[in-house]
Amino acid sequence: MLGGIALRVFLYELLAVREGEPVERQLQAAAAPLRAVKDLALGLILFTIGSALERSRLRSAAPRLLRITVAETGLCAALVFVGCLVVAGVMHIGNGWVDYVIFALLLALASIATAPAATLFVLQEYESKGPITDTILALTGINNVICVVLFYSIFLTLAGVGVLNATQSVAQHVWFALLATTLGSVVVGISFGTLISVLHAKLTRAETFLVFFAVFILLGAGEKWLLEHVGVSFNFLLTSLVLGTVFANVAIHPHKLTSDLQTIASPIFAGFFVMVGYELHLDELIHMGFLGGVYVICRLAGKVLGGRLGVKWAGGPPRVQGRLGAALLCQAAVVIGLASFVERYWDSELAHRFSTVILGSVVIFEMIGPLLVKRCVVQGGEVKAVTLLQRPGQATEGDAIVPLTFHALARWLGLRRRKGHIHPEKMTVKDLMRTNIQLIPASANLDEVLHRIERSTYSHFPVVNEQGDYVGVIHFSDVREVMYDPASHDLITALDLADPDSAVVPIDMPLSKLLEAFTRENVGVLAAVDNTDGRRVVGLVEQRDLLRLLHQSKPTA
């Protein structure tokens, strides 16, 4: 993103000395050929977020997610609405209380959205994994669905009944536009999601990727073509989200495609963030004014307090109560689209004021949001210590960006000696394990075991007694043998299913010994125990994480 900002500044200074078209128009024209890349990246990001809404995961987590969503979105929208309504009334922004209410209501609805791009990028960058990560992804998708559907529905409904002065182009087709933006987007998403699911099973890997990318380019171009020639269109972001959800729940082996996309999509995501930085409206920060400050403060307070109340209401762990809402603060693509829509179709002087507040706040939330996402998953125990150790020069809370940047530049030019790299030989299990894990009580019956397995992303599940001591591990194969026997559900406990001979590894075990343990046990996951008595489970370590680390640490020719 910083690269995009620097590129825009450079081109601005270059074009400012030339005569001809206005500089802003020339900057927009220069970026036009890359719109397809941005659409493709946005489609992939929303597709990945939608893939997190898998039915098997949501079935058990639905009540918890519903409570967090109601508290977080409700409190955020309420605080923004009240704060902006008061400011609009005091400052007389508009022509009476009808304008004040509409203006504050649209800002409140926009505040619900969470930027999927920045959120997903941070989670993937730090290889975060666990229930907190899954919750953040699911809430990001749900927030955007609620925001898009409610915003367009309320805007177009108010335009249809004559309360809101819409431009002539949308006023003629207001009810058709409402139908296309909401139900039409869902239908298009379901249709293409089903198509890709079928082709995914029939085509080769390379052919699947070609069709996959072509679909998102077609959807992005199609949305803009319909807007220009018909005046109404489906919503590209909502369509991509629905498409990903359908694929995750309908396709055969959907995880195969989504895991491959994480590697292939990296350069596309990099190009996307350059575009985001290039199009970031830094000048809008100056024009936000007092109203923009109130919007930022109310949204921040609403997300943080709403997340805290939601987690408490849902019975979540206390250590994430104050962090989950803050992890939903990123805001960019969705609200930028809403701001563009409002400026285009709201025939009022308030449309530009709305856009100014939104675009200015995007700059702020895109700066602080990713840091808070990182803080949530790191302190939640879902990021391996080795991931943080291998990031020299990484900016953390309180670090100065400029000195770190110049130090990195000096190292690259050979003017500064690089600090010694941490080798796997010096690492232990503690550096590679994740600590936010679900432990199964030994007394849990089969239904409780299945419920916990449904909510987990692991394939092995440690079982502990009342004192918290390790008594064994449940494997998938052990559960499959009894899960279809109704008579067993009340008779069998987790202790009966647990394999007491499964090995555990101490957290101070060197990684060389850990590889031997994986080879000897022939499993993908091992429970890590503390060093005091060797019985208390403190984390899980995966074989694929170890193999990836060893592969990355190989010296290159």
Backbone torsions as a table, in degrees:
resi	resn	phi	psi	omega
1	MET	NA	-38.4	177.0
2	LEU	-62.8	-34.3	176.8
3	GLY	-63.4	-39.3	177.9
4	GLY	-66.4	-39.5	177.8
5	ILE	-63.7	-44.4	179.8
6	ALA	-63.6	-39.4	179.1
7	LEU	-64.1	-41.1	179.6
8	ARG	-65.0	-43.5	179.1
9	VAL	-61.6	-43.3	-179.7
10	PHE	-62.3	-47.6	-179.5
11	LEU	-66.4	-34.8	179.4
12	TYR	-62.8	-46.2	179.9
13	GLU	-65.8	-34.5	-179.3
14	LEU	-70.3	-42.1	-176.3
15	LEU	-81.4	-21.3	-176.1
16	ALA	-65.5	-26.3	-177.9
17	VAL	-86.5	-5.2	-178.9
18	ARG	-97.9	152.3	177.2
19	GLU	-94.8	156.3	179.6
20	GLY	133.1	-137.3	-178.3
21	GLU	-65.2	156.5	174.5
22	PRO	-56.0	148.7	-175.4
23	VAL	-60.5	-44.0	-178.3
24	GLU	-59.1	-40.0	179.6
25	ARG	-67.1	-37.8	178.0
26	GLN	-67.3	-37.2	177.6
27	LEU	-64.7	-41.0	177.6
28	GLN	-65.3	-40.6	179.4
29	ALA	-64.8	-35.9	-179.3
30	ALA	-65.7	-31.4	-178.2
31	ALA	-89.1	-9.7	-175.2
32	ALA	-56.3	-43.0	-179.0
33	PRO	-62.9	-17.9	-177.8
34	LEU	-96.8	5.5	-179.8
35	ARG	-59.7	-36.6	-178.8
36	ALA	-62.7	-37.1	177.9
37	VAL	-64.6	-41.6	179.5
38	LYS	-65.1	-43.3	178.2
39	ASP	-62.5	-42.6	179.7
40	LEU	-62.5	-45.0	-179.8
41	ALA	-63.7	-44.8	178.6
42	LEU	-60.9	-41.5	178.6
43	GLY	-61.9	-43.8	179.0
44	LEU	-63.5	-39.9	-178.9
45	ILE	-65.4	-48.2	179.2
46	LEU	-66.5	-32.9	176.1
47	PHE	-62.5	-44.4	179.7
48	THR	-65.4	-41.3	176.9
49	ILE	-62.4	-42.9	178.3
50	GLY	-63.1	-33.1	179.7
51	SER	-64.6	-23.9	178.2
52	ALA	-71.9	-16.4	-179.9
53	LEU	-88.9	51.2	179.6
54	GLU	-76.8	137.9	-172.7
55	ARG	-59.4	-41.6	-178.1
56	SER	-62.1	-33.2	178.1
57	ARG	-78.0	-40.4	-174.1
58	LEU	-74.8	-24.5	-175.9
59	ARG	-56.8	-46.3	-178.8
60	SER	-84.7	-27.3	-176.1
61	ALA	-93.6	-4.4	-174.4
62	ALA	-57.1	-48.2	179.5
63	PRO	-60.6	-40.2	179.8
64	ARG	-65.7	-45.6	179.6
65	LEU	-65.0	-37.5	-179.9
66	LEU	-62.9	-43.8	-179.4
67	ARG	-66.9	-42.5	178.7
68	ILE	-64.5	-41.6	-179.1
69	THR	-63.2	-46.1	-179.3
70	VAL	-60.2	-46.3	-178.3
71	ALA	-67.9	-46.6	-174.6
72	GLU	-70.5	-50.4	-179.3
73	THR	-70.6	-38.4	-178.5
74	GLY	-65.1	-47.4	-178.7
75	LEU	-69.5	-38.6	179.1
76	CYS	-61.6	-50.9	-179.4
77	ALA	-63.2	-38.9	-178.1
78	ALA	-66.0	-45.8	-179.4
79	LEU	-65.1	-42.6	179.0
80	VAL	-64.8	-41.3	-179.4
81	PHE	-62.6	-49.5	-178.2
82	VAL	-65.0	-46.9	-178.5
83	GLY	-61.4	-46.8	-178.5
84	CYS	-72.3	-31.5	177.3
85	LEU	-65.3	-43.7	179.2
86	VAL	-63.4	-46.1	-179.4
87	VAL	-64.5	-42.5	179.6
88	ALA	-62.3	-38.0	178.7
89	GLY	-70.2	-42.9	-179.2
90	VAL	-66.5	-40.7	-176.9
91	MET	-90.0	-0.3	179.8
92	HIS	54.5	51.4	178.3
93	ILE	-86.6	94.3	-177.4
94	GLY	124.2	-169.9	-176.4
95	ASN	-117.3	54.1	178.0
96	GLY	117.7	176.2	-172.9
97	TRP	-69.1	-24.0	175.7
98	VAL	-63.6	-46.2	176.9
99	ASP	-64.2	-40.0	179.7
100	TYR	-59.7	-45.7	-177.0
101	VAL	-66.7	-45.1	-180.0
102	ILE	-61.8	-46.2	-179.1
103	PHE	-60.3	-48.8	-179.5
104	ALA	-66.1	-36.7	-179.7
105	LEU	-65.2	-43.1	179.6
106	LEU	-66.2	-39.3	176.2
107	LEU	-64.4	-39.1	179.6
108	ALA	-64.0	-42.2	179.6
109	LEU	-67.1	-39.5	178.8
110	ALA	-65.1	-30.7	-176.9
111	SER	-67.2	-17.0	-178.1
112	ILE	-68.8	-34.1	-171.8
113	ALA	-63.6	147.0	174.1
114	THR	-122.7	130.7	-176.9
115	ALA	-63.7	115.6	-179.7
116	PRO	-70.1	-33.3	-174.7
117	ALA	-65.0	-56.5	-177.4
118	ALA	-63.2	-39.8	-179.3
119	THR	-63.1	-50.4	-178.9
120	LEU	-64.2	-39.7	-177.4
121	PHE	-62.1	-42.2	179.3
122	VAL	-65.1	-44.2	-178.7
123	LEU	-63.2	-40.1	179.2
124	GLN	-73.8	-36.9	-179.0
125	GLU	-62.1	-37.6	-178.5
126	TYR	-97.5	8.2	176.8
127	GLU	51.9	42.6	-179.0
128	SER	-71.3	142.0	-178.4
129	LYS	-153.5	133.1	178.5
130	GLY	145.0	-177.5	-176.6
131	PRO	-64.4	-33.6	179.0
132	ILE	-67.2	-43.3	177.6
133	THR	-61.0	-46.3	178.7
134	ASP	-61.4	-38.3	180.0
135	THR	-66.6	-42.5	178.8
136	ILE	-61.6	-44.8	179.7
137	LEU	-63.6	-44.9	-179.5
138	ALA	-64.4	-43.9	180.0
139	LEU	-65.8	-34.9	176.9
140	THR	-61.9	-45.7	177.7
141	GLY	-64.1	-45.2	-179.2
142	ILE	-64.2	-43.2	178.7
143	ASN	-57.3	-43.3	-178.0
144	ASN	-70.1	-36.5	175.9
145	VAL	-63.1	-47.6	179.7
146	ILE	-60.6	-45.9	-177.7
147	CYS	-62.0	-51.4	-176.1
148	VAL	-63.9	-47.8	-177.1
149	VAL	-65.2	-47.5	-178.4
150	LEU	-67.0	-41.8	-176.5
151	PHE	-62.5	-53.0	-178.5
152	TYR	-67.2	-38.1	-179.4
153	SER	-63.4	-47.5	-178.0
154	ILE	-70.7	-42.1	179.5
155	PHE	-60.2	-50.4	-176.7
156	LEU	-71.6	-32.0	176.5
157	THR	-66.8	-44.7	177.2
158	LEU	-62.5	-36.1	176.3
159	ALA	-68.4	-37.1	-178.6
160	GLY	-67.5	-34.2	179.9
161	VAL	-90.3	-0.6	174.3
162	GLY	88.3	5.4	179.3
163	VAL	-75.9	-35.2	-178.8
164	LEU	-109.8	131.5	-178.0
165	ASN	-82.6	100.5	178.6
166	ALA	-90.4	157.3	176.9
167	THR	-67.4	163.4	-173.9
168	GLN	-61.5	-36.8	-175.6
169	SER	-63.2	-39.7	-179.4
170	VAL	-88.4	-26.1	-179.7
171	ALA	-63.4	-30.8	-179.3
172	GLN	-73.4	-27.0	-175.9
173	HIS	-126.0	34.1	-169.0
174	VAL	-61.0	-43.5	-177.2
175	TRP	-75.0	-34.2	175.1
176	PHE	-66.6	-39.1	177.6
177	ALA	-62.7	-40.5	178.1
178	LEU	-62.2	-43.7	-179.5
179	LEU	-66.2	-42.4	-178.2
180	ALA	-67.7	-39.7	-176.3
181	THR	-69.7	-33.4	-176.7
182	THR	-100.2	-77.9	-177.0
183	LEU	-63.8	-39.2	179.7
184	GLY	-61.0	-40.6	178.6
185	SER	-63.2	-40.0	179.7
186	VAL	-66.1	-43.3	-179.5
187	VAL	-63.9	-45.1	178.7
188	VAL	-62.6	-42.3	178.6
189	GLY	-62.9	-43.1	178.9
190	ILE	-64.6	-41.4	-178.3
191	SER	-63.2	-50.9	-178.9
192	PHE	-71.5	-31.9	176.2
193	GLY	-63.6	-41.4	177.0
194	THR	-66.3	-41.5	179.7
195	LEU	-61.1	-48.4	-179.5
196	ILE	-65.0	-34.5	178.3
197	SER	-62.1	-41.7	179.6
198	VAL	-69.1	-46.9	-178.4
199	LEU	-66.0	-32.4	178.9
200	HIS	-59.6	-33.7	-178.8
201	ALA	-83.5	-19.3	-174.0
202	LYS	-105.4	-29.7	-174.4
203	LEU	-94.0	164.0	174.4
204	THR	-73.2	171.5	-178.0
205	ARG	-61.6	-45.6	-179.3
206	ALA	-64.6	-42.1	-179.9
207	GLU	-65.7	-36.8	178.5
208	THR	-62.6	-43.4	178.9
209	PHE	-63.6	-40.2	178.9
210	LEU	-61.7	-45.6	178.4
211	VAL	-65.3	-41.6	-177.8
212	PHE	-60.2	-50.7	-179.9
213	PHE	-66.2	-38.0	179.8
214	ALA	-62.4	-37.7	-179.8
215	VAL	-61.9	-45.0	-177.2
216	PHE	-72.6	-35.3	174.7
217	ILE	-64.7	-41.5	178.7
218	LEU	-63.7	-42.6	179.7
219	LEU	-65.1	-42.8	179.2
220	GLY	-63.9	-45.3	178.8
221	ALA	-68.7	-36.0	-178.6
222	GLY	-66.6	-37.9	177.9
223	GLU	-61.1	-46.3	-178.5
224	LYS	-68.4	-37.6	-179.9
225	TRP	-64.5	-43.8	179.7
226	LEU	-64.6	-38.8	178.7
227	LEU	-63.5	-41.0	-177.2
228	GLU	-74.0	-36.0	-172.5
229	HIS	-103.5	-23.9	-178.8
230	VAL	-111.6	-29.1	-179.1
231	GLY	97.0	-14.2	176.8
232	VAL	-136.9	159.9	-178.9
233	SER	-162.4	169.2	171.4
234	PHE	-74.5	168.8	177.6
235	ASN	-97.1	118.3	-174.4
236	PHE	-62.6	-41.5	-177.0
237	LEU	-66.8	-46.0	178.9
238	LEU	-64.8	-39.0	179.1
239	THR	-62.3	-44.6	-180.0
240	SER	-64.4	-38.3	178.9
241	LEU	-64.6	-45.3	178.5
242	VAL	-64.7	-39.7	179.4
243	LEU	-59.0	-45.9	179.0
244	GLY	-64.2	-39.1	178.8
245	THR	-64.6	-43.5	179.0
246	VAL	-63.1	-45.4	-179.1
247	PHE	-61.1	-43.1	-178.3
248	ALA	-63.9	-28.5	-175.8
249	ASN	-100.7	-13.2	-174.7
250	VAL	-113.3	-38.8	-173.3
251	ALA	-67.4	154.6	174.2
252	ILE	-85.5	124.9	-176.4
253	HIS	53.3	58.7	-178.4
254	PRO	-65.9	-26.6	-176.5
255	HIS	-66.4	-22.5	178.9
256	LYS	-63.5	-43.6	179.8
257	LEU	-72.2	-44.4	-176.9
258	THR	-64.7	-35.1	178.2
259	SER	-70.8	-38.0	176.8
260	ASP	-65.2	-35.0	-178.2
261	LEU	-65.3	-29.7	-178.8
262	GLN	-59.7	-34.1	179.1
263	THR	-83.9	-45.9	-175.6
264	ILE	-67.7	-34.6	-174.1
265	ALA	-80.5	-8.1	-176.4
266	SER	-55.5	-50.2	178.8
267	PRO	-65.2	-29.9	177.6
268	ILE	-68.1	-42.5	177.3
269	PHE	-63.3	-39.4	178.6
270	ALA	-60.6	-44.6	177.1
271	GLY	-63.3	-35.7	179.2
272	PHE	-63.0	-44.6	-177.6
273	PHE	-71.6	-27.4	170.9
274	VAL	-63.9	-42.2	178.1
275	MET	-64.4	-39.9	179.0
276	VAL	-61.5	-46.0	177.6
277	GLY	-63.5	-38.2	-179.9
278	TYR	-64.0	-36.9	-176.7
279	GLU	-95.6	3.4	-179.4
280	LEU	-68.0	129.3	-174.9
281	HIS	-91.5	76.9	-178.7
282	LEU	-64.1	-30.3	-178.9
283	ASP	-67.1	-22.1	-179.7
284	GLU	-69.2	-20.0	176.9
285	LEU	-59.0	-35.9	-177.9
286	ILE	-68.9	-33.1	-172.9
287	HIS	-95.7	0.1	-178.5
288	MET	-60.6	-43.9	179.1
289	GLY	70.4	-166.0	-178.2
290	PHE	-64.1	-37.6	179.8
291	LEU	-61.6	-44.3	178.4
292	GLY	-63.1	-38.8	177.5
293	GLY	-62.7	-41.1	178.0
294	VAL	-64.4	-41.7	178.7
295	TYR	-59.6	-46.7	-178.3
296	VAL	-62.5	-46.2	-177.5
297	ILE	-65.5	-44.8	-179.0
298	CYS	-66.3	-40.2	178.8
299	ARG	-66.3	-43.6	178.8
300	LEU	-60.8	-46.7	179.8
301	ALA	-64.7	-41.0	-178.9
302	GLY	-64.5	-43.5	180.0
303	LYS	-66.2	-46.3	-176.5
304	VAL	-67.3	-51.4	-178.9
305	LEU	-68.9	-38.4	178.3
306	GLY	-64.2	-40.8	176.6
307	GLY	-63.8	-39.7	178.9
308	ARG	-62.8	-47.8	179.5
309	LEU	-64.5	-40.1	-178.9
310	GLY	-64.4	-44.3	179.2
311	VAL	-64.7	-40.8	178.5
312	LYS	-64.5	-41.8	179.0
313	TRP	-65.1	-37.5	-177.8
314	ALA	-82.8	-4.3	179.7
315	GLY	76.3	30.7	-179.6
316	GLY	-78.9	170.9	-179.2
317	PRO	-65.2	137.8	-178.4
318	PRO	-59.8	-27.7	-173.8
319	ARG	-72.0	-11.5	177.4
320	VAL	-111.7	1.3	-176.0
321	GLN	-59.2	-42.5	-176.6
322	GLY	-89.4	1.0	-174.5
323	ARG	-115.4	-26.6	-173.7
324	LEU	-62.7	-45.0	179.3
325	GLY	-63.0	-38.6	178.8
326	ALA	-65.1	-27.4	178.9
327	ALA	-73.7	-5.4	-179.8
328	LEU	-107.8	18.5	-175.2
329	LEU	-83.9	-20.8	-179.3
330	CYS	-54.6	138.7	-178.0
331	GLN	-151.0	122.8	-178.5
332	ALA	-156.1	-93.1	-165.2
333	ALA	-56.3	-45.5	-175.7
334	VAL	-63.4	-49.2	-176.6
335	VAL	-73.3	-27.8	174.2
336	ILE	-63.8	-39.9	175.1
337	GLY	-63.7	-39.1	178.3
338	LEU	-66.1	-40.6	179.2
339	ALA	-62.7	-41.2	177.9
340	SER	-64.6	-40.1	179.0
341	PHE	-63.1	-44.6	-178.3
342	VAL	-64.4	-44.7	179.6
343	GLU	-63.7	-29.4	-177.1
344	ARG	-82.1	-34.9	-169.0
345	TYR	-117.5	-5.7	177.6
346	TRP	-100.5	113.2	-177.9
347	ASP	-85.2	74.2	-177.9
348	SER	-157.5	152.5	176.5
349	GLU	-67.6	-18.1	179.0
350	LEU	-72.5	-18.5	-178.9
351	ALA	-61.0	-44.0	179.3
352	HIS	-68.6	-36.2	178.4
353	ARG	-65.1	-40.8	176.4
354	PHE	-59.2	-47.6	-179.0
355	SER	-62.8	-39.3	-179.6
356	THR	-63.1	-45.2	179.7
357	VAL	-63.1	-45.9	-177.5
358	ILE	-65.0	-49.6	-176.4
359	LEU	-67.4	-35.6	176.4
360	GLY	-67.2	-40.9	-180.0
361	SER	-69.3	-29.3	177.6
362	VAL	-58.8	-41.0	179.0
363	VAL	-58.6	-44.5	-177.7
364	ILE	-68.1	-48.5	-175.6
365	PHE	-71.2	-27.1	176.8
366	GLU	-76.0	-15.3	175.6
367	MET	-85.8	-43.8	-175.1
368	ILE	-94.0	-25.8	-175.0
369	GLY	-59.9	-53.0	-179.4
370	PRO	-58.5	-36.0	177.9
371	LEU	-62.8	-37.1	-178.8
372	LEU	-76.1	-30.9	173.4
373	VAL	-63.2	-46.8	178.6
374	LYS	-59.4	-45.1	-178.1
375	ARG	-60.9	-39.2	-177.5
376	CYS	-64.5	-48.6	-175.7
377	VAL	-77.5	-30.5	177.9
378	VAL	-68.1	-50.2	-179.2
379	GLN	-73.9	-16.5	175.1
380	GLY	-82.3	-4.6	175.5
381	GLY	82.9	22.8	-177.0
382	GLU	-110.6	9.4	174.7
383	VAL	-119.6	131.2	179.8
384	LYS	-68.4	144.6	178.6
385	ALA	-61.5	-33.2	-178.5
386	VAL	-65.7	-29.9	178.2
387	THR	-63.9	-37.3	177.9
388	LEU	-77.7	-35.6	-178.8
389	LEU	-67.4	-28.6	-176.5
390	GLN	-89.1	13.5	-178.4
391	ARG	-118.4	68.7	178.8
392	PRO	-64.1	139.0	-179.9
393	GLY	82.7	3.0	180.0
394	GLN	-67.5	131.4	179.8
395	ALA	-74.8	125.7	175.1
396	THR	-117.8	178.2	-178.1
397	GLU	-56.8	127.2	177.6
398	GLY	94.0	-13.4	178.7
399	ASP	-77.0	153.3	177.2
400	ALA	-95.2	126.3	-175.7
401	ILE	-66.2	-43.4	-174.2
402	VAL	-62.2	-49.8	178.2
403	PRO	-59.2	-40.7	179.7
404	LEU	-62.5	-39.6	-179.6
405	THR	-64.6	-46.2	-179.7
406	PHE	-68.5	-32.4	175.3
407	HIS	-64.9	-41.9	177.8
408	ALA	-64.3	-40.8	177.8
409	LEU	-63.0	-41.2	179.5
410	ALA	-64.5	-39.5	177.7
411	ARG	-64.3	-40.8	-178.9
412	TRP	-64.6	-36.0	179.7
413	LEU	-83.1	-3.5	179.2
414	GLY	82.5	12.5	-178.3
415	LEU	-90.5	-8.9	-178.6
416	ARG	-139.1	134.9	-176.9
417	ARG	-76.1	130.5	179.6
418	ARG	-72.4	139.5	178.0
419	LYS	-64.7	152.5	-178.6
420	GLY	-57.3	131.6	-179.8
421	HIS	-75.7	140.9	179.8
422	ILE	-79.4	119.0	-177.6
423	HIS	-93.2	152.4	178.8
424	PRO	-57.7	-28.3	-179.6
425	GLU	-61.8	-24.4	-178.2
426	LYS	-95.8	1.1	-176.7
427	MET	-98.7	160.4	178.2
428	THR	-127.7	178.9	179.0
429	VAL	-56.9	-35.0	-178.6
430	LYS	-58.3	-32.3	-179.1
431	ASP	-76.0	-18.5	-172.4
432	LEU	-111.6	-11.8	-174.5
433	MET	-86.5	160.5	170.3
434	ARG	-108.5	137.9	-172.1
435	THR	-98.5	-18.0	-179.2
436	ASN	-87.7	87.3	-174.8
437	ILE	-125.4	158.9	179.1
438	GLN	-98.3	113.8	176.8
439	LEU	-94.7	138.2	-177.6
440	ILE	-99.3	123.9	176.9
441	PRO	-63.7	144.5	-179.0
442	ALA	-62.2	-27.1	-177.4
443	SER	-85.8	-3.2	-177.2
444	ALA	-64.9	136.3	177.0
445	ASN	-79.8	179.3	-173.7
446	LEU	-63.7	-37.7	179.6
447	ASP	-62.2	-42.4	178.3
448	GLU	-65.2	-39.2	178.3
449	VAL	-62.1	-46.9	-180.0
450	LEU	-63.4	-37.6	179.1
451	HIS	-62.3	-42.4	179.5
452	ARG	-70.2	-37.1	179.9
453	ILE	-64.8	-39.0	179.4
454	GLU	-60.3	-32.3	-176.2
455	ARG	-91.0	0.7	-175.1
456	SER	-104.8	152.6	175.7
457	THR	-102.6	5.9	-179.6
458	TYR	-100.3	171.6	-179.0
459	SER	-112.9	-4.8	177.6
460	HIS	-132.2	145.2	-169.4
461	PHE	-135.4	107.8	-179.1
462	PRO	-65.0	143.3	178.1
463	VAL	-115.5	134.8	-178.3
464	VAL	-127.7	154.6	178.1
465	ASN	-86.9	-171.3	-177.1
466	GLU	-63.6	-27.5	178.8
467	GLN	-84.6	-2.1	-179.2
468	GLY	85.2	9.5	-179.6
469	ASP	-84.7	148.6	-178.3
470	TYR	-70.7	132.7	177.4
471	VAL	-124.1	-9.5	178.4
472	GLY	157.1	-177.9	-179.1
473	VAL	-128.9	138.8	174.7
474	ILE	-96.6	129.6	177.2
475	HIS	-103.1	157.4	177.9
476	PHE	-55.2	-43.1	-176.5
477	SER	-61.3	-32.6	179.0
478	ASP	-67.9	-35.9	-178.0
479	VAL	-75.6	-38.7	-177.0
480	ARG	-59.1	-32.0	-175.3
481	GLU	-70.4	-23.1	-174.0
482	VAL	-122.1	-8.2	-171.7
483	MET	-67.8	-23.8	-178.7
484	TYR	-96.2	8.9	178.4
485	ASP	-102.2	101.8	-176.3
486	PRO	-57.9	-32.5	-177.4
487	ALA	-68.1	-19.5	-176.0
488	SER	-85.2	-15.4	-170.8
489	HIS	-63.6	-33.6	-178.6
490	ASP	-98.6	-11.3	-175.8
491	LEU	-97.0	-32.8	-174.9
492	ILE	-93.6	136.8	176.8
493	THR	-113.6	172.3	178.3
494	ALA	-61.7	-32.7	179.1
495	LEU	-63.6	-35.9	178.5
496	ASP	-68.6	-32.4	-177.6
497	LEU	-84.6	-22.7	-173.6
498	ALA	-70.3	140.4	175.6
499	ASP	-91.6	105.7	-175.5
500	PRO	-71.7	-15.2	-178.1
501	ASP	-90.0	-1.7	179.1
502	SER	-65.1	137.8	-175.6
503	ALA	-77.1	151.9	170.7
504	VAL	-122.7	162.3	-179.2
505	VAL	-126.4	137.7	176.3
506	PRO	-72.2	153.2	-175.4
507	ILE	-70.0	-16.9	178.8
508	ASP	-95.9	9.8	179.4
509	MET	-69.8	130.7	176.3
510	PRO	-63.5	153.3	-176.7
511	LEU	-66.2	-26.2	176.3
512	SER	-64.4	-40.5	176.1
513	LYS	-70.2	-32.3	178.8
514	LEU	-64.1	-41.2	178.4
515	LEU	-61.3	-39.5	177.1
516	GLU	-63.7	-38.5	179.7
517	ALA	-64.9	-41.9	178.0
518	PHE	-63.7	-41.7	179.9
519	THR	-65.3	-40.1	-178.1
520	ARG	-70.4	-41.9	-175.8
521	GLU	-84.7	-21.3	-179.6
522	ASN	56.4	49.3	177.6
523	VAL	-129.5	165.2	-179.5
524	GLY	-95.4	-17.8	-176.3
525	VAL	-138.6	140.5	174.9
526	LEU	-129.1	143.4	176.5
527	ALA	-79.9	138.0	178.4
528	ALA	-104.0	134.0	-177.7
529	VAL	-118.7	158.3	-179.3
530	ASP	-74.1	173.6	-174.3
531	ASN	-96.3	-4.3	-175.6
532	THR	-73.3	-54.0	178.8
533	ASP	-125.0	-4.4	177.3
534	GLY	71.0	18.4	-177.6
535	ARG	-123.2	-21.7	-176.0
536	ARG	-86.5	119.9	-178.8
537	VAL	-76.1	127.0	-177.9
538	VAL	-120.3	-5.1	179.4
539	GLY	179.5	177.8	175.4
540	LEU	-127.1	143.2	177.5
541	VAL	-124.8	134.0	-176.4
542	GLU	-104.3	143.8	-178.9
543	GLN	-66.2	-37.0	-178.1
544	ARG	-65.9	-32.4	175.7
545	ASP	-65.8	-39.4	178.5
546	LEU	-66.0	-45.1	-179.4
547	LEU	-64.7	-38.6	178.7
548	ARG	-64.5	-41.9	179.3
549	LEU	-63.4	-44.3	-179.8
550	LEU	-64.9	-36.7	178.9
551	HIS	-67.8	-42.5	-178.6
552	GLN	-68.9	-25.4	-176.9
553	SER	-87.2	-2.5	178.7
554	LYS	-65.8	137.2	177.8
555	PRO	-67.2	137.4	179.8
556	THR	-93.4	147.8	-178.3
557	ALA	-72.5	NA	NA
